[in-house]
Amino acid sequence: MEEHTKDWNQTMLDNNFLSFEKDQINQLPLIQEDSLMWMHNKVGVYSVKSGYNLIREWYHNREQGTSNTDANHKLWQTLWSLNTIPRHKDFLWRVINDAVPVRYEFKKKAY
């Protein structure tokens, strides 16, 4: 695709494809502008809060009815209220949920 014209690069098509392939490619519609959207809040932009709320909702639905809910709620509340940058909170969340191999190493060394 030509960046300045937002159209197919005809020279590249001529050099790399057969005539019938080039015709088929030229029939494909081009998307003029693409953007990322987060579907879990009204404005479509990711935030740590919306990610946290989604995790809580998922966790609540998965573990509904267990007695650990209050303890877990306190853990998440403490984690997300830490006075640090969001990526540190996210990293801690991943460690707690065994999403990185670090927790396994911590457990292994503790025994």
C-alpha positions as CSV (number, residue, x, y, z in Angstrom):
1,M,0.0,0.0,0.0
2,E,1.2,3.5,-0.8
3,E,1.4,5.5,2.4
4,H,0.9,8.9,0.9
5,T,-2.0,7.9,-1.5
6,K,-3.6,5.2,0.6
7,D,-3.8,3.0,-2.5
8,W,-2.2,-0.2,-3.7
9,N,1.5,0.0,-4.7
10,Q,1.1,-0.8,-8.4
11,T,4.9,-1.2,-9.0
12,M,5.2,-3.7,-6.2
13,L,2.1,-5.6,-7.5
14,D,3.5,-5.6,-11.1
15,N,6.9,-7.0,-9.9
16,N,5.6,-9.7,-7.6
17,F,2.2,-11.0,-8.8
18,L,0.7,-12.5,-12.0
19,S,-1.8,-10.4,-13.9
20,F,-4.9,-12.2,-12.6
21,E,-3.5,-12.0,-9.0
22,K,-2.9,-8.3,-9.4
23,D,-6.5,-7.8,-10.6
24,Q,-7.8,-9.6,-7.6
25,I,-5.7,-7.6,-5.2
26,N,-6.8,-4.4,-6.8
27,Q,-10.4,-5.4,-6.1
28,L,-9.8,-5.7,-2.4
29,P,-11.1,-2.6,-0.5
30,L,-8.5,-0.7,1.5
31,I,-9.3,0.4,5.0
32,Q,-8.3,4.1,5.2
33,E,-7.7,4.3,8.9
34,D,-7.4,1.7,11.6
35,S,-7.6,2.2,15.4
36,L,-7.4,0.1,18.5
37,M,-10.4,0.1,20.8
38,W,-11.0,-1.3,24.3
39,M,-14.5,-2.8,24.3
40,H,-14.8,-2.9,28.1
41,N,-15.6,0.8,28.8
42,K,-17.8,3.5,27.2
43,V,-15.0,5.6,25.6
44,G,-13.1,2.6,24.1
45,V,-9.8,3.5,25.7
46,Y,-8.0,1.1,28.1
47,S,-7.3,2.1,31.6
48,V,-5.9,0.2,34.6
49,K,-9.2,0.7,36.3
50,S,-11.2,-0.8,33.4
51,G,-8.8,-3.7,33.2
52,Y,-9.1,-4.2,37.0
53,N,-12.9,-4.1,36.8
54,L,-12.9,-6.7,34.0
55,I,-10.6,-9.0,36.0
56,R,-12.8,-8.6,39.1
57,E,-15.9,-9.4,37.0
58,W,-14.2,-12.4,35.5
59,Y,-12.9,-13.6,38.8
60,H,-16.2,-13.1,40.5
61,N,-18.0,-15.1,37.8
62,R,-15.5,-17.9,38.0
63,E,-15.3,-18.1,41.8
64,Q,-18.8,-17.1,42.7
65,G,-19.9,-18.4,46.1
66,T,-16.5,-19.1,47.6
67,S,-15.4,-17.9,51.0
68,N,-12.2,-16.5,49.7
69,T,-13.9,-13.6,47.9
70,D,-13.5,-11.1,50.7
71,A,-9.8,-11.9,51.2
72,N,-9.2,-11.7,47.5
73,H,-11.1,-8.4,47.3
74,K,-8.8,-6.9,50.0
75,L,-5.7,-8.2,48.1
76,W,-6.9,-6.6,44.8
77,Q,-7.8,-3.4,46.6
78,T,-4.4,-3.2,48.2
79,L,-2.6,-4.0,45.0
80,W,-4.4,-1.5,42.8
81,S,-4.2,1.2,45.5
82,L,-0.4,1.0,45.7
83,N,1.4,4.3,45.1
84,T,3.4,3.2,42.1
85,I,3.3,3.3,38.3
86,P,0.6,1.2,36.6
87,R,3.0,-1.2,34.9
88,H,4.4,-2.2,38.4
89,K,0.8,-3.0,39.5
90,D,0.2,-5.0,36.4
91,F,3.4,-6.9,36.9
92,L,2.5,-7.7,40.5
93,W,-0.9,-8.9,39.4
94,R,0.8,-11.2,36.9
95,V,3.1,-12.6,39.5
96,I,0.2,-13.3,41.9
97,N,-1.7,-15.1,39.1
98,D,1.2,-17.2,38.0
99,A,1.2,-15.3,34.6
100,V,5.0,-15.0,34.8
101,P,7.4,-17.8,35.9
102,V,8.8,-15.7,38.7
103,R,6.3,-16.9,41.3
104,Y,7.3,-20.5,40.6
105,E,10.9,-19.6,41.3
106,F,10.0,-17.8,44.5
107,K,8.0,-20.9,45.7
108,K,10.9,-23.2,44.7
109,K,13.4,-21.2,46.7
110,A,11.2,-21.0,49.8
111,Y,11.2,-24.8,50.2
